[in-house]
Amino acid sequence: MRAARLTSPATTPTGPGAAGGADPVVLVAHGSRDPRAADATRALAQAVSAARPGTQVWASWLDHTEPGPTEVLRDLAVAGHRRAVLVPLLLTAAYHHRVDIPAAIAAAAQAGPELAVRVTDVLGPADGTVDLGLLAGLRRRLGEAQPGRFDALVLAAAGTRDARARRSVGRVADALGVEFGVPCRVAYASAAPPESGVAVSRLRAAGARRVAVSAYFLAPGLFHDAVAEAARAAGAVAVAAPLTDAPELVELVLRRVDDRPGERVVDSGRVTAR
């Protein structure tokens, strides 16, 4: 079996195209049963493509929506491409980044021409560093929610059982709190406490009069809906929308594409340093 070469970071494609020119970029999203999530990923892919003329940008999903990254990578190889960049549209480097994406690349390598796949870092903190563009995107969405003056923040995320991933969310919350000069606490929609309503209530009980919620989500869906409902019921003055295709997120995706940290190799689903 051919080995697909990976380097951190990653990209995701939306479809095959003729070889030549810049390496195609494949964006890989988690996927959701909510069609709004796929629409948001497609909008982001279109925005990235518009910002980088001459580069093919494909959208793919790990679950619920087609095509998957394996299918896109196979199609690119058959179309004559020999390299591709895969960008994980993930805010934490948890299970999907460590297991699902390498498995999808390994599956693509089982048949068809060889394709070297460079995988980028996720969009969340890489090596402990919170990207200023990510903060700017969160700030944009919070401003659009028009909370007015607020004296505390909740950063609401989807949730994960991975302790390292939760720590990375905490770093974003800390940076966002410094940005606004107010306390910022983390809340989760699933997998870990507290949920958004509890986080808002705790801040209010501690003396905060106006608590706003920043949404650490890339796309709308049931999780964001639940966060918004619980937070408003607990007295939040505003809940921001997901990042979707914010200009700052587009720029962050392109920075991930252009960054070239250490290379790693996927062979039969096993990831090893190179």
Secondary structure as UniProt FT lines:
FT   STRAND          4..7
FT   STRAND          25..29
FT   HELIX           35..51
FT   TURN            53..54
FT   STRAND          57..61
FT   HELIX           69..78
FT   TURN            79..80
FT   STRAND          83..89
FT   HELIX           96..100
FT   HELIX           101..108
FT   TURN            109..110
FT   STRAND          116..119
FT   TURN            127..128
FT   HELIX           132..144
FT   STRAND          152..157
FT   HELIX           163..180
FT   STRAND          184..188
FT   HELIX           196..205
FT   TURN            206..207
FT   STRAND          211..216
FT   HELIX           222..233
FT   TURN            234..235
FT   STRAND          238..239
FT   TURN            244..245
FT   HELIX           247..258
FT   STRAND          263..267
FT   TURN            268..269
FT   STRAND          270..273
//
